[in-house]
Structures are given as structure tokens and as C-alpha cells.
């Protein structure tokens, strides 16, 4: 596994296709995606439901395989890696924030955030987890379980978990989708502040125009294709 940290390009997708079998024939979800993200860039991916946004995030994270094409992350060709190799790549380079939080209910906030660093064998996992939770305003909630936290607090824990290891790439799938307007606005501010603090590249999957407008670029998907890419794209 390589770590091309001097390359200004962090992520590249070249003619990426994803097709799934069905009883009536293959369903084409992504149909020739070409995309480049630079280090430190914030990109919002928008488009109607069924456009392929979440599938795009899953293949970038190595959680789904492409049917054709190539994805290169930090100098690593994802198609050349087995499942263990993909897990190691995610552990080193990728932090993910899900709409549904995906916290482990039997773990405290501190344990949830420390988990990825523990899996990496870090002896200082809990120290860094406590620092990450303090940075998102939850230094007083370290020993609370997810069901003892509000939705906004759970999303803060999820953000802390995603950024604790200072990943090269943060992927956020509808991070404000399950939150009310005021809480969602706070999460937007927090997400971009943490991105600046860690120097990570940020890819947002969102239907939220306010959130998309904060990005450096907006990429619009429709029917599995990139139909617009740029600063002035209508979110």
C-alpha cells in the first residue's frame, strides 16, 4: 500500500461503472464517472434520489466494488486490494459520517470514538478520542451511551469518530438529514471546522442546499452520470 502524500490529487475516478444484477437484467447505477478531488478540497455531491450519490460514496470508501473503471485513493488502486487491504486503506485514509450515525449502542461516546484507533493498535486511542470529543463540544459526555444523547450529540460523536485519526478523506452521507434545522446548521459549521482543523479532503453527499453551498465545488449527478461540476452549479 502506498501513501502518495506529496501528490496534490487525493482521489481519482476514471470511467467508473457499477451495475447490479436483477431479474430483468443488469441495473446500471453508475455509468462512467470521471472525477478528481485534490487534497484539502471540499466537494458536495448533489442530485435527485436514485442518481447514484450513495453508491458513489460506497465505492470511494471501498465498501462496494466497481463493475468497471478505476478508483485511486492516495496512490492506491482500490481494485488491486483485497478486503483486508481495503480495510487497512480505510483505517489510514478514510473517515465516514453516516446520516443514521451508526454508533455502537453498547459503547460510550469515548469508546465509539476510540474504536478505529484501537483497531489500528494505537496505545493512545482513548487520549485522542477524548480530545476529539472535546473539540466537538462533548468533553462532558465521554461516558454517555448513544441512547443518552440527542440526535445532534450523536452526530457530533460520529464526526469525532470520523476525524479522530486525521484521515486524508472525510465522507459524509446526508450528515444533517436526521436533524432539525438549527441542529443541522450547527453540524454544518462543526463539520467544516473539523475539516479545516485536520486538513482533510471532504466529500459531502447531500440534498441540503445550504450545506452544498459551503463546498468549494458542487458535483451534480443524474442517472448515474456527472452532469455538472463546478463552483456555480445549482445545488
N, C-alpha and C positions, 0 to 999 in steps of 0.2 A: 504494500500500500504506500502510495506516495503522498507528499504534503507540499504541493506547489504554492507555498505561501508568498512567493515573490511575483507570481503571475497575477496581473490585475483582474483577470477573468476568474471568477469563482465557480460559476455554473454554466454549462453549455448543453443545450438540447439540439440535436441535429436530426431532422426528419423523423420525429418520434411518433409512432403509432401504437395504439392499444386497441385490440379487438377481443371481444369475449364471445364464446360460443353460445348459441341459443337454439331452440327447437326449430326456428325458422331461418337459421343461418347466422353467420357472424354479425355481431353488433359492433360497429366502429365507434369507439368513444373518443379517442384522439386520432387525428387524421393529418399527420405531417407537421408536427410542432417544431419550429425553429426558434430558439430563444437563447439569449446570452445575458447573464447577470454579472456585474462587476462587484468586487469586494467593497463592502460598505454601502451598497446601494439599497434603497427601499423601493420595492415594486409591489403594486396592487394588481391582482388578477380579478377581473370582473366579468360578468356575463350572465345570461339567464340560467335558470335551473336546467340541468342536463347538458350544459355546454362543455363539461369535462373539467371544471375547475378542481374539484376534489380529487379526481383521478390524476390530474397533473401533479398535485401536491404529493400524492401517494407514490408516484413513480420517481419523483425527485428525491424523496426520502428513502427510496429503495424498499418500500413496503409492498409495492406491486412491480411486476416485471413488464417491460415493454414488449410488444409483439414485433416491432422493427424499429430501427434507428438507434441512436446512441445518446447516452447521458454521461457527461463527465463532470464530476464534483471534486474540486480541489486536486485536480490532476488525475483522478481515479475514474476509469471507465467502469460504470456500475455493472454492465453486462459481463465483465470479466471476473466479478466477485461472486463467491458462493454465499449462502445465507449467513455463515459466521463472519465472512469478510464484510458483508453489508452491515451487520450489527456493529462491528468494530468501527466502520466508517461513520455510522450514525452517532455512536458514542463519542467520537472525536470531533465531528464536524457539524452535527445537526441537533437543534433543539426544536421541539414541536409543541405548539399551543393549540389544543382542540376546543371546539365550541362547547363540548359537553364536559370539559375539564379533565376527565379521565384520571382522577386521583384515586389512590388505593384507599378504600373506606376504612380499613383496619389499621392504617398508619397515620401517625400525627402529621401535621404540616411539615415539621422538621424532617421526619423520616421520609415523606414523599419527595422532598427536595433533595435530600441526601442520596436517595436511591441510585440515580445514574452514576454518581461519583463513587458510591460503594461498589457498584458493578465493575467500575474501571479500576478497582483496587486502591483507591485513594484513602490514605490514613486520615486525611484532614477533611473528609466528606462532611461531617456534621458541623465543623467550624465554618466551612464555606457555605453550607446550607443556611446556617443561622445568619450569616452576613447577607445572603441573597434575600432572605425573608425580611430582614430589617430594611433592606434597600427598597422593598415594595410596600413598606409600612406595616409589616406584620411581625415585628420583633416581639410583640406581646401575645402572639398567637402560636408560638412554636409548638406547644404541647396539645393544641386543639385538633380534634379529628374533623374530617370534611363535613360531617353532618352537624357539627357545632359552628360552622362558618356560613356566612351569607354567600350568595352566588358571586358577588363581586370579590369577596375574600378568597373564595375557591379559585377564581380565575387569577388572582394575584399569586396564589401558591403555584398554579400551573405556569405562570410566567417566570416565577423564580426558579422553578424546576427546569424550564427550557433554557434559561440563560446562565445557570449556576456554573457550568463548565466553560463559559465564554465560547460558544460554538461559532464556527465560521458562518453558518446559515441558520436563521430562525424562520420556521414555517408556522404560520398562524392561519388556521381554518375557521373563519367566521368567529373571531375571538370575542365579539360583542353580541353575538346572535341570541344568547340566552339571558341577556342583561337588560335592565330598564335603561332609559335614555341617559340619565345622569350618571349612573354607574358605568355604562358603556363609554361615555365621554372620559371618565377618569381612567378607564382601562386603556383607551387610545393613547392618552397622554403618557401613561406609565409604560406602555409597550414601546413607544418611540424614544422615551427617555432611557430605557434599558438598552435599546438598540444602540443609541449613541454612546452609552457608558461602556458597552462591550465591543464596539466597533464591528458588530456583526452585519452581514447582509440580511435583509428582511424581505420575505415573500409573503404577502397577505392574500388570502382568498376571502373576498367579502362582497356583500350586497350593499354595504353601508357607504353612501357617497361621501360622508364626512371623513370616514376612515380612509377611503381610496384617495381622496384629495390631499391627504398628508404625504403620500408617497412621491418619490422622485419621478416615477413613471407609472402609467396605468396601461395594463395589457388587457384587451378585451377579447374574450373567447366567444365563439358561436359555432355550434355544430362541430365541435372538436378541432377547430382551427383558430389560429390567431388572426383576427380581422382588423385589429388596430393596435398600435404600440407607440406610445409617446406621452409627452407631458400634457398635451392638450386633449387627450382622449376623453370623451364624455363618459363619466362613471355611471 
